[in-house]
């Protein structure tokens, strides 16, 4: 699984512990993100950074800045593996 | 659309039920005030029946909890335990009414009703802790100000509650019953102070970060807890002065608190979000204009 898909998976997992199945519903609504949560499979297509930003935005619409903090925390280890110019802006 | 209609119907049902009980209570308070509150059938039936609102709220809370993941998520757990708290309140109501109107005896203290009433305090404490997790209170606890508020606020409320209700308390550990009485005498005011303290903390510590569609729903639940606390506080105060009677002002306050909690939990039944692709389309259309 590529690193952006792993980031998306971590974010969805973390959000799921807070808001349950709504987290997966919201992820499925993000264009460029294909989610098969029964198999825990996530595929990111197109501009991967933008897709992650959209996913973060989707959760931000629910709880505001708190959702962004939760996403940052969930993805922090993976984000640090990416060079600065390849990091999604919402998670910097 | 369908969700909105369901939400509207549920709100209407709750409000009509509340209105019905309010008219009934006003009739009792205005026209039957000189009758014996314990033998009048209106007082008896009202006191036994208005708890149906907490039953309704509990059912709504269970449905909402399932939508948000039930025991598997923090929000699901919060809603589940608020619902269980409401069921526990109804259990307490029914138990007290059973003593008064079926057994025709004065309500003993402690009684089986305490399982419901004190149980609801514990359930609310757990529920509001889960809600604090949902709104990311831990992020605010990283700074000194957050830590200070988290330490001082509960301490202030617990001390205030102790001074108001328990300052001149006479301890009696001579029997199991009296020991249980001491535990409950402390447990009620301090437990209630604790759930309202965590609710206020949740509000204060999440104020800057909490936003989005869920903000008002969360604030509504915190407000409902505050109303519940006012009802609990007023009840303890009246009980201390021995001014509690069936269908009195305290029962009406509880009716209000159950109604507000039912509406607050019901607000979690719907969620109207725009999918991100639609948002992008809207944004690009707006951009083109």
Contacts between the chains, C-beta under 8 A, distances in Angstrom:
chain1	res1	chain2	res2	distance
A	16	B	69	7.2
A	16	B	72	7.8
A	16	B	73	6.6
A	17	B	72	7.9
A	17	B	73	6.0
A	17	B	74	6.5
A	18	B	73	6.0
A	18	B	74	5.0
A	18	B	75	6.1
A	18	B	133	7.3
A	18	B	134	5.6
A	19	B	68	5.9
A	19	B	69	6.7
A	19	B	73	5.8
A	19	B	74	7.9
A	19	B	75	5.2
A	19	B	134	7.6
A	20	B	67	7.7
A	20	B	68	4.7
A	20	B	69	1.7
A	20	B	70	7.1
A	20	B	72	5.8
A	20	B	73	3.5
A	20	B	75	6.6
A	20	B	76	4.9
A	21	B	67	7.9
A	21	B	68	7.8
A	21	B	69	5.7
A	22	B	67	7.3
A	22	B	68	6.1
A	22	B	69	7.4
A	22	B	271	6.7
A	23	B	73	8.0
A	26	B	273	6.9
A	29	B	273	7.2
A	29	B	275	3.8
A	29	B	276	5.9
A	29	B	277	7.4
A	30	B	275	7.8
A	30	B	276	4.8
A	30	B	277	7.7
A	31	B	275	7.9
A	31	B	276	5.9
A	31	B	277	3.8
A	31	B	280	6.7
A	54	B	276	4.8
A	54	B	280	7.8
A	55	B	276	8.0
A	57	B	276	6.6
A	57	B	279	8.0
A	58	B	273	7.7
A	58	B	276	5.3
A	60	B	211	7.9
A	60	B	212	6.4
A	61	B	212	5.4
A	61	B	213	6.2
A	61	B	273	6.1
A	61	B	274	7.8
A	62	B	212	4.8
A	62	B	213	5.7
A	62	B	214	5.2
A	62	B	271	8.0
A	62	B	273	7.4
A	63	B	134	7.9
A	63	B	135	7.0
A	63	B	136	7.7
A	63	B	210	6.4
A	63	B	211	6.8
A	63	B	212	4.8
A	63	B	214	5.1
A	63	B	215	7.4
A	64	B	209	6.5
A	64	B	210	5.7
A	64	B	211	2.2
A	64	B	212	4.2
A	64	B	215	6.5
A	65	B	208	7.6
A	65	B	209	4.4
A	65	B	210	7.7
A	65	B	211	6.1
A	66	B	135	6.0
A	66	B	136	4.1
A	66	B	139	6.9
A	66	B	206	6.8
A	66	B	209	4.4
A	66	B	210	5.6
A	66	B	211	7.5
A	67	B	212	6.9
A	69	B	136	5.8
A	69	B	139	5.0
A	69	B	209	6.6
A	70	B	136	6.2
